Amino acid sequence: MLVASLPDLDSLDLEATKALLIAQHEKYTATLSSRASEIERLALLVEKLQRMLFGKRVVWAVVMGGCQSYVST
């Protein structure tokens, strides 16, 4: 991960400071959105793999009841 050096904020005028803040916010928002999408994709993959391994009823029981053990029915 590359760390960019922060410019001297005391030497920036108000508009440059606002532009820097907006750019950082957009970058942060894009990163957050990307991570949320990746988490959602991985959660769906886990559900799919659970269905393949244990069957639909067991996965549904885990989702509904928070079951800790996998008992096939």
C-alpha positions in Angstrom: 0.0 0.0 0.0 1.5 3.3 -1.1 1.2 6.2 1.3 1.0 9.6 -0.4 2.5 12.5 1.5 0.1 15.1 2.6 0.7 18.6 1.3 1.4 21.4 3.7 -2.1 22.3 4.7 -1.1 25.7 6.1 0.1 26.8 2.7 -3.1 25.8 0.8 -5.8 28.3 0.2 -9.5 27.5 1.1 -10.4 26.3 -2.4 -7.4 24.0 -2.7 -8.1 22.5 0.8 -11.7 21.9 -0.3 -10.6 20.2 -3.5 -8.2 18.0 -1.6 -10.9 17.1 0.9 -13.4 16.3 -1.8 -10.9 14.1 -3.7 -10.0 12.2 -0.6 -13.7 11.7 0.2 -14.4 10.4 -3.3 -11.4 8.0 -3.0 -12.6 6.8 0.4 -16.2 6.3 -0.8 -15.0 4.3 -3.9 -12.8 2.1 -1.7 -15.7 1.5 0.8 -18.1 0.7 -2.0 -15.6 -1.7 -3.6 -15.0 -3.5 -0.2 -18.8 -3.8 0.4 -19.3 -5.3 -3.0 -16.5 -7.8 -2.4 -18.0 -8.8 1.0 -21.4 -9.3 -0.6 -19.8 -11.4 -3.4 -17.9 -13.5 -0.8 -21.0 -14.0 1.4 -23.0 -15.3 -1.7 -20.1 -17.6 -2.5 -20.1 -19.0 1.1 -23.8 -19.6 0.9 -23.4 -21.4 -2.5 -20.6 -23.6 -1.1 -22.7 -24.4 2.0 -25.6 -25.4 -0.1 -23.3 -27.6 -2.2 -21.7 -29.2 0.8 -24.7 -29.5 3.3 -27.9 -29.0 1.3 -30.6 -26.4 1.2 -32.3 -27.3 4.5 -29.2 -27.1 6.6 -28.2 -23.7 5.2 -31.7 -22.4 5.7 -31.5 -23.5 9.4 -28.2 -21.7 9.8 -29.7 -18.5 8.3 -32.9 -18.6 10.3 -31.7 -19.9 13.7 -28.1 -19.3 13.9 -27.4 -23.0 14.2 -23.9 -23.8 15.2 -23.7 -27.4 14.0 -24.6 -28.8 10.6 -27.1 -31.6 10.8 -28.5 -32.8 7.5 -32.2 -33.6 7.4 
